[in-house]
Amino acid sequence: MLATRSIAHNKARSALSIAGVAIAVISIVVIASVGNGLLATGETTFKQSTMHLWMTGGSVDVSSQYLGAEEASIDGAHTLADQLRKDDRIALASPILTEIVYAFKEDEEPKPIFGIGIKGAVGGDDQMVSVSDGAGLTMSPHYNAGRYDGNWTYEVLIDSRGALALDATVGDEIFVGKTLSEAKEKRFRIAGITDSLSMFSSNPMIVFHLSELQDLTGNKYYDRVNLMVIRLHDPGTADEVKEMLEGKYPYEVSTNREYLRKILKQNAVVLVSATAIVALAVIMGMVLVVATMLLSLSERKREIGILKVLGFSKGSILISIGLEGLIICGIGGVIGCLLSFPISELLNTLIYRAVGFNNLVVIKAEFVYMGLLLAVAMGLVSTAVYVAGINRIKPMDLLRGV
């Protein structure tokens, strides 16, 4: 077939076009897989959290609730938690504070670390946090009936990324503070290691007693936190309790599904950017294939004119010459789908090392079919361009050398 001979003859041009199609297919498969992984990870995260309602002081952003960005806060957190627990439908109301702090071992360089403060005992029998090494945090006497004048425990937990970042392990002592100068004055002992909350943060993590982190970061003056998580005795009453809380308190209350939706909404810029990248890859791949077809058509104008004079139909000319685009797109589509799997594994490894999320890129069969359909569509478009070019060729003009 002349089409395959043309592909073999113009190796560099054909390889570039195949690469363009493959990149477009990889882009759509991987981005779709990332979106699927985000939803699956988000749903799994909230199911594993055993929490049913999330109370915040303002609009929810995953990078604010667990990465300490500025937003409306909840004041009087200890009093509010006590009030919430008086409701028979509420099993647990736990205030959470998130702040970026500086931490370092003695004589080593300070590093910004994500700090999270949780009320009560942490680890051991605590269902929110499980300790993989060492011990949990016992109750802290630091918060004393509205005052922050009790003794400090000076104990913290760290996650495995925090242990790597600080080159620290259970039993080591680290300096921690909101500023570098303050950090030099506060020495904490690492009681244990936990990765229970690591899925909520892209940074290495240190887990504190709530009141100690409030004191350390200046949030004690208004008893301020970022978030109140609520566990219900009966998850089926979530909508009912949510309505009651929103009518009683000036805060936003979200169910697990609503909270996940808000997180995705506020990260819409990232999702739109990813979609734009896919669109750009598809356009560039299409441009490369169409350009290849137009060049091939230009090189064969006289040949096509002769075939027309000899009585060949457009269909026979297309079969013998014009299938070049379909072949290129078919090869590129198969290569793109095959490469999507090792690329997804590599991305999963890089994402886990960077932000702690595991198996975020989840390829499903329908995404592969989507990539193949994209390749076929690109091939059909390039073939249509070739047919339009054949129709514009006038055999007699070519034969006269015009």
C-alpha positions in Angstrom: 0.0 0.0 0.0 1.3 3.4 -1.0 0.2 4.9 2.4 2.5 2.6 4.4 5.4 3.2 1.9 4.9 7.0 2.4 5.1 6.5 6.2 8.2 4.4 5.9 9.8 6.9 3.4 9.2 10.0 5.5 10.4 8.5 8.8 11.1 11.7 10.8 7.8 13.4 9.7 5.8 10.2 10.5 7.5 9.7 13.8 6.8 13.3 14.9 3.1 12.9 13.9 2.8 9.6 15.8 4.5 11.2 18.8 1.9 14.0 18.7 -1.0 11.6 18.7 0.6 9.5 21.4 1.0 12.6 23.7 -2.6 13.6 23.1 -3.8 10.1 24.0 -1.5 9.9 27.1 -2.7 13.3 28.3 -6.4 12.4 28.1 -5.9 9.0 29.7 -3.7 10.3 32.5 -5.8 13.4 33.3 -9.0 11.3 33.4 -7.3 8.9 35.7 -6.1 11.6 38.0 -9.7 13.0 38.2 -11.0 9.5 39.0 -8.2 9.0 41.6 -9.0 12.4 43.3 -12.7 11.4 43.7 -11.9 7.9 44.8 -9.2 9.1 47.3 -11.5 11.9 48.6 -14.3 9.5 49.2 -12.0 6.9 50.8 -10.4 9.6 53.0 -13.7 10.8 54.4 -15.0 7.3 55.0 -11.8 6.4 56.9 -12.0 9.6 58.9 -15.1 8.2 60.8 -16.4 11.8 60.9 -19.8 12.9 59.6 -19.9 16.7 59.8 -17.2 19.4 59.2 -17.8 22.8 60.8 -15.7 25.7 59.4 -15.6 29.5 59.9 -15.8 30.2 56.2 -15.3 28.8 52.7 -13.6 25.5 52.6 -10.3 24.9 50.9 -8.3 21.7 51.3 -5.1 23.7 51.4 -6.5 25.9 54.2 -8.1 23.3 56.5 -5.0 21.1 56.5 -2.3 23.4 55.2 -2.9 26.5 57.4 -3.9 29.1 54.8 -5.8 32.1 56.0 -9.6 31.9 56.3 -12.4 32.7 58.7 -11.8 30.8 61.9 -13.8 29.4 64.8 -13.3 31.2 68.1 -14.1 29.8 71.6 -13.3 26.3 70.3 -13.1 24.5 73.7 -16.4 25.9 74.9 -18.1 25.2 71.5 -16.9 21.6 71.6 -18.3 21.2 75.1 -21.7 22.6 74.0 -21.8 20.3 70.9 -21.1 17.2 73.0 -24.2 17.9 75.1 -26.4 17.0 72.1 -27.3 13.3 72.4 -26.9 12.8 68.6 -23.2 13.9 68.7 -20.6 11.3 69.8 -17.5 13.5 69.3 -16.8 17.1 68.6 -13.1 17.8 68.1 -11.5 21.2 67.4 -8.5 21.2 65.1 -5.9 23.9 64.5 -3.5 24.0 61.6 -0.5 26.2 61.4 2.9 26.2 59.7 5.7 26.1 62.2 9.5 25.9 62.2 11.1 22.7 63.5 14.7 21.4 63.7 17.0 19.2 65.6 19.8 20.9 67.6 22.5 22.4 65.4 20.5 21.7 62.2 18.8 23.9 59.7 15.2 25.0 60.6 12.5 23.8 58.2 8.8 24.9 57.8 6.6 22.0 58.9 2.9 21.6 58.9 1.5 21.5 62.5 -1.9 20.2 63.5 -3.3 20.5 67.0 -5.9 18.0 68.3 -7.8 18.1 71.6 -7.6 15.3 74.1 -5.4 12.1 74.1 -4.0 11.4 70.7 -3.1 7.9 69.5 -3.6 4.7 71.4 -7.4 4.3 71.8 -8.0 7.6 69.8 -9.9 6.6 66.6 -8.7 9.6 64.6 -5.0 8.9 65.1 -3.2 5.6 65.3 0.5 5.3 66.1 2.7 3.1 64.0 5.8 3.5 66.2 6.2 4.7 69.8 3.3 5.9 71.9 0.4 8.3 71.6 0.0 11.6 73.4 -1.6 11.5 76.8 -4.0 14.2 78.1 -2.4 17.6 78.4 -3.0 19.7 81.6 -2.0 22.8 79.7 -5.5 24.1 79.0 -7.0 24.7 82.4 -10.7 25.8 82.6 -10.3 28.5 80.0 -6.7 29.4 80.9 -3.5 28.3 79.2 -1.5 28.2 82.4 -1.1 24.4 83.0 2.0 22.5 82.5 3.2 21.7 79.0 3.7 18.0 78.0 6.3 19.0 75.4 5.4 15.9 73.4 4.5 15.6 69.8 3.9 13.0 67.1 5.4 13.2 63.6 4.5 11.5 60.4 7.0 9.5 58.3 7.6 12.4 56.0 8.3 14.6 59.0 10.7 12.0 60.3 12.5 12.1 57.0 12.6 15.9 56.7 13.9 16.3 60.2 16.1 13.2 60.2 14.4 12.3 63.5 12.7 9.3 65.1 10.9 8.3 68.3 12.6 9.7 71.4 14.5 12.5 69.6 14.1 16.1 70.7 13.2 18.9 68.3 12.9 22.6 68.6 9.5 24.0 67.4 8.1 27.5 67.1 6.0 29.9 65.1 9.1 31.9 64.3 12.8 30.9 64.2 13.6 32.9 67.4 10.6 31.3 69.3 11.6 27.8 68.0 14.9 28.0 69.8 13.1 28.3 73.1 10.7 25.4 72.8 12.0 21.8 72.9 9.6 18.9 72.3 10.2 15.1 72.5 8.9 12.9 69.7 6.6 10.4 71.4 5.5 8.5 68.3 5.1 8.3 64.6 1.7 8.4 62.9 0.6 8.7 59.3 -3.1 8.7 60.1 -3.5 12.4 59.1 -0.9 12.6 56.4 -3.5 12.2 53.6 -4.8 15.6 54.5 -1.5 17.5 54.0 1.1 17.8 51.3 3.7 18.8 53.9 5.6 16.8 56.5 3.5 16.9 59.7 3.8 17.4 63.4 0.8 16.6 65.7 0.5 18.6 68.9 -1.9 18.9 71.7 -4.4 21.6 70.6 -3.8 24.0 73.5 0.0 23.8 73.2 -0.1 24.6 69.5 -2.6 27.4 70.2 -0.2 28.8 72.7 2.8 28.3 70.5 1.2 30.1 67.5 -0.7 32.9 69.4 -4.2 31.4 68.8 -4.8 31.0 72.5 -6.1 34.5 72.9 -9.4 33.7 71.2 -9.3 30.0 71.6 -9.1 29.9 67.8 -9.1 26.9 65.5 -9.6 26.2 61.8 -12.0 23.4 61.9 -14.4 21.4 64.1 -14.9 17.8 63.2 -18.1 16.0 64.4 -18.8 12.3 64.7 -22.5 11.3 65.1 -23.9 8.2 66.9 -26.2 7.7 63.8 -24.7 8.9 60.5 -28.2 8.9 59.1 -29.0 12.0 61.2 -26.2 14.1 59.5 -28.6 16.3 57.5 -30.8 16.9 60.5 -27.9 17.8 62.8 -26.3 20.0 60.1 -29.5 22.0 59.7 -29.7 22.4 63.5 -26.1 23.5 63.8 -26.3 26.1 61.0 -29.4 27.6 62.5 -27.7 27.8 66.0 -24.1 28.9 65.1 -22.6 31.4 62.6 -20.5 28.7 61.0 -20.6 26.6 57.8 -21.4 22.9 58.4 -20.8 20.3 55.6 -21.5 16.6 55.3 -18.7 14.4 53.9 -20.0 14.6 50.4 -20.6 18.4 50.6 -17.1 18.9 52.0 -15.5 16.9 49.2 -17.5 18.9 46.7 -16.3 22.2 48.1 -12.7 21.0 48.0 -13.0 20.1 44.4 -14.8 23.3 43.6 -12.1 25.4 45.2 -9.4 23.5 43.3 -11.3 24.1 40.1 -8.4 26.2 38.8 -6.1 23.2 38.9 -8.7 21.0 37.2 -9.3 23.6 34.5 -5.6 24.0 33.9 -5.3 20.2 33.5 -8.2 20.2 31.0 -6.5 23.1 29.1 -3.3 21.0 28.9 -5.2 18.1 27.5 -6.9 20.3 24.9 -3.6 21.8 23.9 -2.1 18.3 23.5 -5.0 17.2 21.3 -4.8 20.4 19.2 -1.0 20.0 18.7 -1.4 16.3 17.9 -4.1 17.1 15.3 -2.0 19.9 13.8 0.9 17.6 13.3 -1.1 14.9 11.7 -3.0 17.3 9.4 0.3 19.0 8.5 1.7 15.6 7.6 -1.3 14.8 5.4 -1.1 18.2 3.6 2.6 17.7 2.9 2.0 14.2 1.6 -0.8 15.6 -0.6 1.4 18.3 -1.9 4.1 15.8 -2.8 1.6 13.6 -4.7 -0.5 16.1 -6.5 0.8 15.0 -10.0 0.4 11.3 -9.0 -3.2 11.8 -7.9 -4.0 13.8 -11.1 -2.7 11.0 -13.2 -4.8 8.5 -11.3 -7.9 10.6 -11.8 -7.2 10.8 -15.6 -6.8 7.0 -15.7 -10.3 6.8 -14.2 -9.6 5.9 -10.6 -12.4 6.9 -8.2 -11.9 9.0 -5.1 -12.5 6.0 -3.0 -9.8 3.9 -4.7 -7.3 6.8 -4.5 -8.1 7.3 -0.8 -7.6 3.6 -0.1 -4.3 3.4 -1.9 -2.9 6.8 -0.7 -5.1 8.6 1.8 -5.1 6.2 4.7 -1.8 7.5 5.9 -3.5 9.7 8.6 -5.6 6.8 9.9 -2.5 4.5 10.1 -0.4 7.2 11.9 -3.2 7.9 14.4 -3.8 4.2 15.0 -0.2 3.6 15.8 0.0 6.7 17.9 -3.2 5.8 19.8 -1.9 2.3 20.6 1.5 3.6 21.7 -0.2 6.3 23.8 -2.4 3.8 25.6 0.4 1.4 26.3 2.7 4.2 27.7 -0.1 5.5 29.9 0.3 2.6 32.3 4.1 3.0 33.2 3.6 6.8 33.2 0.7 6.5 35.7 2.9 4.4 37.9 5.7 6.9 37.7 3.3 9.8 38.6 1.9 7.8 41.5 5.4 7.4 42.9 6.2 11.1 42.4 2.9 12.3 43.9 3.3 10.1 46.9 6.8 11.4 47.5 5.7 15.0 47.0 2.4 15.2 48.8 1.8 11.8 50.5 -1.2 10.7 48.4 -1.0 7.1 47.3 -2.5 5.6 44.1 -3.9 9.0 43.0 -3.7 8.0 39.3 -6.2 5.2 38.7 -6.5 4.1 35.1 -9.8 2.4 34.2 -10.7 0.6 31.0 -13.0 3.3 29.8 -10.2 5.8 29.9 -8.1 3.6 27.6 -11.1 3.3 25.2 -11.5 7.1 25.4 -7.9 7.5 24.3 -8.3 5.0 21.4 -11.5 6.8 20.3 -9.6 10.1 20.3 -6.9 8.6 18.1 -9.6 7.3 15.7 -11.3 10.7 15.6 -8.0 12.4 14.8 -7.4 9.9 12.0 -10.9 10.6 10.5 -10.3 14.3 10.6 -7.0 14.0 8.9 -8.5 11.7 6.3 -11.3 14.2 5.7 -8.7 16.9 5.2 -7.0 14.6 2.6 -10.3 14.0 0.8 -10.9 17.7 0.6 -7.5 18.2 -0.9 -8.1 15.5 -3.5 -11.3 17.2 -4.6 -9.4 20.4 -5.2 -6.9 18.8 -7.5 -7.6 19.4 -11.2 -5.8 16.7 -13.3 -5.6 18.7 -16.6 -3.9 21.7 -14.8 -1.3 19.4 -13.3 -0.7 17.6 -16.6 -0.2 20.9 -18.4 2.3 21.9 -15.6 0.2 24.7 -14.2 
